[in-house]
Amino acid sequence: MSILLFFLLSLFLLILYRTHTFQKKSGDFLEPKKEKIDPERAIENLSAAIGFRTISGKNPEEFERFISFLEKTYPRVHGELKREIINEHSLLYHWAGKNQSEKAALLMAHSDVVPVEEDTEKEWTHPPFSGKRADGFIWGRGAMDNKNNIIAQLEAVEELLASSFKPGRDIFLAYGHDEEIRGPDGALAIADLLKERGIDLYLVLDEGGGVMEGVIKDLSTPAGLVGTAEKGFVNLKLTARSGGGHSATPPTITGLGRLARAVVRLEAKKMRPRISKPVREMLNHIGPEMSPGKRLVIANLWLFHPLFIRKFSAFPEGNALLRTTVAPTMAEGSKASNVLPDSPSVTINFRLLPGDSVNDLLDHVKKTVADNEIEIEVLSAFEPSLVSDGRGEEFQFLRDRILETFPQATVAPYLVFGGTDSRHFEPVCSQIFRFSPMKIKGTELKRVHAVDERISEENIERMVSFYKSFLEKI
């Protein structure tokens, strides 16, 4: 009994010690820096930029008009930086730095936007392509995704050029025109061009996270979430060749029945949950700022791992951080209620956790469905991205710039659920980060790709200030 008590006491003391020493690093505290900028000009320019209907895969003349707008709006950028137009509508700028022996850095954004569904236009507070300034916001498609980043970056460069500033290393600005349809003619073409020229980048910064308020429960500060990786995705089409027929004489199990059973099996038996590297690094950064109970658990994941997995995966966002997700999204059957479909199908979208591959998923689906009468077709697929180092000097540089602009934030790596253009640059850079310098409430995220997309004027000022600091110190 005394041995058992000694063991339990030792375990208790170890847990307390690890929790007590699980603290925010002193290096995380930086003095805020407010850059001298002209926010009114940046706000007006973003308002004007939203007026161009640069919808992915449509309206080529709108992209041409947008490029002309940038030329007129940023004369110093277009006079002093080298600009190349890639595949008619994507842009690559090159700003030569003082030290040619240093690797270049790349800032990214994209000019295309998703369409506005006709039946939702009347639901907008202000017309979706008006760029209306009202109530302290700029309203319209592209305000948050992603013309805000283009305008803020170019504003920062234009202002720095006005003061005869020259960066320490070469800077590239890359603006694709088809990110919303996976970037084959935009970012991918730009990345291929840089690879052909033998350019190896120091870091890449694209859209992704932000300074989030109210997104992580029990976190005492805003969360400055920097994407160090993004999930892969696979769209699978499951088809049952059932032969059709009349609904009055159905077989024992119909094609739709087979598909329904397959979907139920896939949702019931998902791929195993796992704390991947970006999620573990996120927990290491935010854990010290959590409530005492959660801090204790995160500080001692070696012991509380099963409890953490169970609790964290109980809500959709937590579950998505821990495993490859399964989402049936489309189904097709018969066009009449009394006709058995000849080849009913269901499409399922999977988001792959880093460490899971497309082949791993296909093996899992085949074993789980366990029905030779169902055909499995890969419609499209991307492997998960590489994982950038959340403890390296590149991340630390980015963290310091974030804290200068958002001094109250807890900066942490995280895993991006969706896909960005940045994945195309893996052949030329190992340190890719996804962060937009905006302070966003959780409810605001729902406006992206939806009705009443908008950005606060205050955020535009923050964005320009962040990019100026980034460029001055990179």
N, C-alpha and C positions, 0 to 999 in steps of 0.2 A: 504493500500500500504506500509506503514512504517513497518508493521509486516512482510510482505513478503520480503522486503529488508533486514530486520534484520535477517530473517531466511536464506536467500541466502548468506549474508555476513558471518554468523556464520558457514554455511556449507563450504564456501570457506576457511575460516580460519582453520576449523577442518581438511580439506583435506591437506592444506599446513603444518599444524602441524604434522600430521601423516606421511607425506612424509619426512619432515625434520628429524624426530626422527627415521625413518626407515634406520638404519645405521648398518654397520658391527661392530660386538662386538669387543672390545679391546682385548679380550682373543684369538681372531683368529690370532693374530700376534705372530709367534714363530720364533726363530732363527733356520736356517737350520742346519742340522747335517749330516756330511758325514762320513759314517762308513768306516773303513779300511777293504777292501776286495780285492780279487784277481779276477778282472773281466775277465781276459784272460782265466782262468781255467773254469769259469762259461760259457763263450761263447763257448769254445771248447766242453764242456760237453753237452750243449744244441744242438749244431751241431750234435754230435754223437747220441743223443737221438732221433732226428728227423728221423734218418735212420731206426728205427724200425717201421715196417708197422703194428702198433697196431690199426687196423681198427675194429670198434665196431662189435661184433658178428662174427668176422672172424679171421683167422690166430692165433690160440692159441699158436703156437710155437713162434710167434713174441712177445707175452706178456711174455712168459717164458724167452726169450732172454733179454727182456727189464728189467725184475726183476733181472736177473743175472748181467746185466750191472750196475744197481744201487748198487748191493752188492759190486762189484769190485771198483766202482767209489767213493763210500762213506764208507770207512772201519770203520771210527769212529762211524758214525750213526748206522751201523749194528753191531758194537761191543758193544756199550754202551746203545742203545735204545732197548726196547723189540719190536720185529716185529712179526705180525701175518699175514698170507696169508689167505684171505677170498675168498671162492668159486674159488680157484685156481689162480686168477689173480689180485684181489684187495688187497691193502696193508693197514695195520693199525699199526702205530708206536706209542709207548708210552714212553715219556720222563719224568721221575719222577722229580718233583720240590721240592724245599726246604720246602715249607709250605703246608702240606697235608690237612690243614683245609680249604684252598681256593679251589674254584671250578676250574676245568680244562678248558683250552682253546683248540679249535680245528682249525687247518689250513687244508684246503681242496684243492684238484685239481683232475684231472682225466687223465688217461694215454691213453684212447682210442681217436681216431680221426675219422672224417668222411671220406668216400672213396673219391678218385679222379676219376671223370668220365673219361673213356678211351678217349673219343673224345676231351677232354680238355687238355690232358697231353702235347700236342705239343704247347699249348698256354703259358705254364709256361716259364718264363725267365730262370729258373734253374729247374732241375728235382724235382718233388714234395717231394721225400723222400731222397734228397741228403744232406740236412742240409748245403747247400753251403754257405760259407762266401764270400760276395761280396758287394761292394759299401756301406759298413758300416752296412749291414743287415745280418741276418741269414734267409735263405729262406727254406720254406718247410711246409708241412702239420703238424700242431701241434705247430708251432712257436709261435702263439698267443693263440691257443686253443687246448691243455692247458698244454703242456709239459713245457712251460716257467715257469709256477708256480711251478711245481714239482721240476725242477732243481734249481730254485732260492731259494725255501724253504730248500731243502737239502743242498745246498751250505752254506746257513746261519747257519744251525745247525752244519754242519761239521766244519766250522770255529770257532763257539762258543765252540764246544767240544775241539778243539785244544788248546783253552786258559783256559780249565778246568772250563768253565762257567756252572752254574746250574740255570735253570729258577726259578722264585719265586713260580710258581704254576705248576702243571702237564700240559704237552703239549701233545696233540694227533695230529698226521698227518694222514689224511685219503685220499687215492688215489684209487678211483673207476675205474673200467675197462669198464664200459658200460653206461657212462653218456649220450652219444649221442643217446642211445635208452632207456632213462629214468631211468637207474640205478637200475633195480630190483635185480640184483645179486651182485652189488657193494655197492654203498652208502646206499641203503636201508638195505642191510644185515649188514653193519657196524653199522648203526644207531640202528637196532634191537638188536645187540650185546651189545652196550653201554647201552641201556635201560634195558636189562636183568641184567646187572651188577649194575644197580642202579646209573649210572653216570649222574649227572646233570651239564651241561656245563655253564660256565660264558659267553662265546660268541663263535660263529662260524664265520669263514671268508672263503668265497668261491669266485670263479670267478664272474664277473658281470660287474661293472662299471670300470672306469679308470679316468685318468686326460685328459679330452677331450679339444682339441683346435678347435675352429671354429664350434662347434656343436650347441651351444646356441647363437643365433643371438643377437647382441648388448651387450653381456656380455664382460666386459672389461678385464677379467682374464681367464685363463684356468679353466675349471669346474672339480673339483674332485668329481665325482658322485659315491656315495656309495648306492648300492641297499639295501633298508630297507624292501622291499617286492617285490614279483613278481606276475605277472598276472597268473590267471588260464587259462586253455584252454579246449575246448570241440570240438570234431569232430563229426558232425552230418551227417548222410546220409539220404537224402530225396528221396523216391522212389515212382513213380506213376505206379500202376498196371493197365496198359491201355489195355492189351489184344493183342497188336500187330495188324497185318493185312497188307493190301497192301496200299501203299501211294496214289494210284489212288482214293481211297474212304475213305478219312480220316474222323474221327468224327469232330464235331463242334470245340472241343478243344482237342488236342492230349496230350499224357502224357508228352512229352517234353514241350508243351505249358504250361501245368499246372506248371511244374517245373520252367520254365522261369518266369512265373508270380510270383511264390513263391519267387524266388531270387530277383526279382525287388522289391517286397514288403519288404523283409528283409533288403535290402540295403537302401530303402527309409525311413523305419521306424525303426531306430536303438534304442537300449536302451538309456535312458536319460544320458546326460553327467553330470559329477560330479567331483568336486575337492576332491579327496581322501586324506587321511592323509599323505601318503608319498609325494604326489605332493604339498600339502599345505606346508609341511615342506621344500621341495625343494625351493619353491618360497620365503619362509621366509629367506632362506640362500643366494640365488642368487639375490633377488630383489634389495638389496642395491648397487649391482655392475652393475645394468642395466642402460640403457640410461634414462634421466630424465622423459620422457613421460611414459615409461614402469614402472619405479620405482613408479611414482605417482599412476598408476593403481593398481599395486600389493600391495602397501601400503594401498590401500583403496578398497580392494575387497568387503567389506561390501556394497559399493555403486556401484562399477563397475563390479560386478560379471557377469551380462549378456554380457557386452561388452567383457570381458576377455574370456568367454566361446566361443563367436562367433569368435573372432580373433584367439584364440589359436587353435581351432579345425579346422581352415581353411587349415592347412597343415598336412600331414599324421602322423608325429611324435607327434605333439601336440594333434591331435585327439586321438591317441592311449593312451596318458597319461590321457585323460579325460573320456573315455568310453569303454565299451565292444565292440570290433571290430568284423566285419563280413567280411569274405574272402572266397568266393566260389573258390575252388581250383581244383576239379576234377569233370568230367562229363562222363556219359556213356550212349550210346543210341544204335542204330542199327548198324550192320556191313555192311549194304547196303543202298544205297541212296533211293531205292524204297520200303523199308520195314519199317513199323512202329515198333518201339521197343516195346517188350512185357513189360519190366520193366525198363524204363529209370530211371537214378538216378543222383543225384548231391551231392557231398560232400562239406561241408562248415566248415571252421575252425573259431571258435570264440575264442577270447582272453578276459578272464573275468577280469573286474576291481575289485579290492578289495571292498567288500561290495555287489557285485553281486554274486549269487550262481549258481550252475548248475541247480537247480530246478527253480530259477528265470528265467534263460535263456530258459529252456524248455517251461515254461508258456508263455513267450514272443513270442517264435517261433510259438507255436500252435495258439495263438491269431492272430498273424500277418499273417501267411500263410492262416489261415481260410479256409482250404480245407480238408475235410474228406477223399478225395480220395488219399491223399498223406500220406504215412507212414513216420514216423520220428524215426530214430534209432540212439542211442548213440553208436558211435564206440569206443570212449575213452574220458576220462575226468579227469581233476584235478581241485579241488577248488583253488581259489587264496590262496597264502601263508598267514601266519600270518604277521602282520606289526610290525617290530621292532621299538624301541623308538629312534627317531632321535634327541632326546634331553637328553637321559640318559647318565650315566657315561661310558657305554661301547662304545657308539658312540663317545663321547668326547675323549676317549682314542685313538680310531682309527683315528679320525680327527687330533689329535696332531701328530701321527706318519706320517700321510700323509703330513702334513705341514712341518715336519722336512726334508722330502725328496723332496717335491714339494712346496717350500715356496711361490710361486706366485699364487697358486691355491685358488679358492673359493670352499671349501668343502661343499657338500650338500647331503642330502638324495635324493633318486629318486626311481622311480618304474621301475623294470626290465620287459621288454616285454616278453622275452623268459623264459624258465624253466632251473633251475640248480639242481644239486644234493643236494644242501643245504636244499631244502624243506623236504627231508626225515628226517632231524634232529630236526624237530619241537617238537617231543615227549621228547627230552632231552635238549632242549635249547629254550629260548624265545627271545634271542637277536642274530639274524642271519644277517650277512652283506655280501654283494656281491661286491667285489672290487679287481681288479688286478692292482698292482702298476706300471702302464705304462703311459707314455705320448703319446697320440694318436691323430692324426688329423682325422677329420671326414671322409676323403677319405680312410684312412687306414682301417676303420671298414668294408668296403665293401670287403676286402680281406679274412675275416674270412669265412671259409667253401667255399672259392672260389679260383680262379686262383691267383697265386703269393702271397699266404699267407707268411708273413715275419714279423720279429721283428728287431728293430734297436739294435745294440750292446750296445749303450748308455742306452737303456731301460733295458737290462739285468743287467747292473751295478746298475741302480736305484732299480730294484726289489730285488736284494740281499741285498742292503743297507737298504731298507724298512723292510724286514723280520728280519734282524739282530736287528734293533731298536725295532721292535715289540716284539721279543722274549726276549730281554734284559729287557724290561720295563713291560711286561705283568705280 
